[in-house]
Amino acid sequence: MIKVEHVTKRYEGTTAVDDLDFEVNPGVVTGFLGPNGSGKSTTMRIILGIDHPTKGQATVNGKRYEHLRDPLHEVGALLDAKSVHPGRSARNHLRALAASNRIPYKRVDDVLDFVGIASVANKKVGTFSLGMSQRLGIAAALLGDPGILLFDEPVNGLDPEGIRWIREFFRSLANEGRTVFVSSHLMSEMAVSADQIIVIGRGKFITQGSIDSLTANAKGTVFVRAANHAQLATVLRDHHAVVTEANDEGLSVTELSAEEIGQLAFDAGVVLFELTPQRASLEDVFMELTADSVEYGSSGVRREQ
């Protein structure tokens, strides 16, 4: 289990993390979401003892990371796939980690084979693509066979086959009862990979829950096909709905439920051909929850002068 207890981190007057408080439990894949600059990487660095909080504490299995006797046996992490000495081979990089944590060298070959880079194990890491470096980072995280794993943007640089592989990999780890904590900006990937989601913005906790609970409570749209779209749109707008043309054959409606739309159409004498509620996606939920927490936004396309 990972426990973050009222953690605050300030850098020279800038608050990167602001009173964060949450738990990451074993047996599920937990996604960690937030806009750029929201404090995700800082939080992970605090969990791993790389940064120290200004206030509060983060623990793994009830202990701060620096108090773990054999850390790689309890916690594995991939934060920056390229933070490896470029002149070392993949095998020697992992052997150095193994030696420092009393891990048999045989384990090095096992994890290299598991992540699919055994054939390039003797090549210098500096020649690796980002995808290969990601696989090496995953191998390093698995080296001590830990029960807790943290991954920061692990699918960067992976091809579709690699993304599918890592998705199945996360699931297998969770099914073994391990704690899996994954930071990512890819909403579509988190929607199919994660069981639980933690959302933060500007360093503050926003919400936590399952994909189903988060999307169920969010505003979705209703797709409507009718005999007279113009008349129906006028009626719905008179009742404070937001109506847009979904395509040439229908309307997309928010702010009213399917039942309310059906009743209004009936009262107005408009024949409906289709009335389909469309559930909000995780991306829709994320955009709504973090609308006030985006560090850099755009107000439109800038024209050349």
Residue pairs with C-beta under 8 A, 6 or more apart in sequence:
1 23
1 24
1 25
1 26
1 60
1 61
1 62
1 148
1 179
2 23
2 24
2 47
2 58
2 59
2 60
2 148
2 150
2 179
2 181
3 23
3 24
3 58
3 59
3 60
3 62
4 20
4 21
4 22
4 23
4 43
4 46
4 47
4 56
4 58
5 21
5 56
5 57
5 58
5 59
6 19
6 20
6 21
6 55
6 56
7 17
7 19
7 20
7 21
7 43
7 46
7 53
7 55
7 56
7 57
7 58
8 15
8 17
8 18
8 19
8 20
8 53
8 54
8 55
8 56
9 15
9 16
9 17
9 39
9 42
9 46
9 51
9 53
9 54
9 203
10 16
10 54
15 203
16 39
16 42
16 203
17 39
17 42
17 43
17 46
17 53
17 203
18 39
18 202
18 203
18 204
19 55
19 56
19 204
19 205
20 39
20 43
20 56
20 200
20 203
20 204
20 205
21 56
21 205
22 198
22 205
22 208
24 30
24 179
24 181
24 196
24 198
25 179
25 196
26 147
26 148
26 174
26 177
26 178
26 179
27 174
27 175
27 177
27 178
27 179
28 174
28 180
28 195
28 196
29 170
29 171
29 173
29 174
29 180
29 182
29 193
29 194
29 195
29 196
30 179
30 180
30 181
30 182
30 194
30 195
30 196
30 197
30 198
31 182
31 183
31 184
31 190
31 193
31 194
31 196
31 197
31 198
32 40
32 43
32 44
32 181
32 182
32 183
32 184
32 198
32 200
33 40
33 183
33 184
33 185
33 187
33 190
33 197
33 198
33 199
33 200
33 286
34 40
34 199
34 200
34 201
34 206
34 290
34 293
35 201
35 290
35 293
35 294
35 295
36 185
36 295
36 296
37 202
37 295
37 296
38 200
38 201
38 202
38 203
38 290
38 293
38 295
39 200
39 202
39 203
40 152
40 183
40 200
41 79
41 152
41 183
42 51
42 203
43 58
43 200
44 77
44 79
44 150
44 152
44 181
44 183
45 51
45 79
46 52
46 53
46 58
47 58
47 60
47 65
47 150
48 65
48 75
48 77
48 79
48 150
49 64
49 65
49 66
50 79
57 64
58 64
58 65
60 68
60 74
60 75
60 148
61 74
61 147
61 148
65 71
65 75
68 74
68 75
70 101
70 102
70 144
71 101
71 144
72 97
72 101
72 103
72 143
72 144
72 146
73 101
73 103
73 144
73 145
73 146
74 144
74 146
74 147
74 148
75 146
75 148
75 149
75 150
76 140
76 141
76 142
76 143
76 144
76 146
76 148
76 149
76 150
77 141
77 149
77 150
77 151
77 152
78 134
78 137
78 138
78 140
78 141
78 150
78 151
78 152
78 154
79 150
79 152
80 137
80 152
81 130
81 133
81 134
81 136
81 137
81 156
81 157
82 130
82 133
84 93
84 125
84 133
84 136
84 137
85 93
85 125
86 124
86 125
86 126
87 124
87 125
87 126
88 96
88 124
88 125
89 121
89 122
89 123
89 124
89 125
90 112
90 117
90 120
90 121
90 122
90 123
90 125
90 128
90 136
90 139
91 108
91 109
91 112
91 121
91 122
93 125
93 136
93 140
94 108
94 111
94 112
94 136
94 139
94 140
94 143
95 105
95 108
97 103
97 140
97 143
98 104
98 105
98 107
98 108
98 143
101 143
101 144
103 143
103 144
107 143
107 145
108 143
109 118
109 121
111 139
111 140
111 142
111 143
112 118
112 121
112 139
114 139
114 142
115 135
115 136
115 138
115 139
115 142
116 135
116 165
117 132
117 135
117 136
117 139
120 128
120 132
125 133
125 136
128 136
129 157
130 156
130 157
131 157
131 158
131 159
131 162
133 157
134 154
134 155
134 156
134 157
134 158
134 162
135 162
137 154
138 151
138 154
138 166
138 169
141 149
141 150
141 151
142 149
146 178
147 177
147 178
147 179
148 178
148 179
148 181
149 173
149 178
149 179
149 180
149 181
150 181
150 182
150 183
151 180
151 181
151 182
151 183
152 183
153 183
153 184
153 185
154 166
154 182
154 184
155 162
155 163
155 166
155 184
155 186
155 189
158 165
158 166
163 189
167 189
167 192
167 193
170 180
170 182
170 193
171 193
173 180
174 180
174 195
182 190
182 193
182 194
184 190
187 281
187 282
187 283
187 286
188 282
188 283
190 197
190 282
191 211
191 281
191 282
191 283
194 211
195 210
195 211
196 208
196 209
196 210
197 207
197 208
197 209
197 210
197 211
197 214
197 282
198 205
198 207
198 208
199 206
199 207
199 208
199 286
199 289
199 290
200 206
201 289
201 290
201 292
201 293
201 294
202 293
202 295
204 293
206 289
206 290
206 293
207 214
207 289
211 282
214 282
214 285
215 279
215 280
215 281
215 282
215 284
215 285
216 279
218 280
218 284
218 285
218 288
219 254
219 255
219 280
219 284
219 288
220 254
220 277
220 278
220 279
220 280
220 284
221 252
221 253
221 254
221 277
221 278
221 280
222 252
222 253
222 254
222 256
222 257
222 258
222 261
222 275
222 276
222 277
222 278
223 246
223 250
223 251
223 252
223 253
223 274
223 275
223 276
223 278
224 232
224 250
224 251
224 252
224 253
224 261
224 265
224 272
224 274
224 275
224 276
225 249
225 250
225 251
225 272
225 273
225 274
226 232
226 251
226 265
226 270
226 271
226 272
226 273
227 270
227 271
227 272
227 273
228 270
228 271
229 245
229 250
229 251
231 268
231 270
232 251
232 265
232 268
232 270
233 243
233 251
235 264
235 265
235 268
235 270
236 243
236 251
236 253
236 256
236 261
236 264
237 243
239 256
239 260
239 264
240 255
240 256
241 253
241 254
241 255
241 256
241 261
242 253
242 254
242 255
243 251
243 252
243 253
244 251
244 252
245 251
245 252
246 252
250 274
252 278
253 261
256 264
257 277
258 275
258 276
258 277
261 275
262 272
262 275
265 271
265 272
280 288
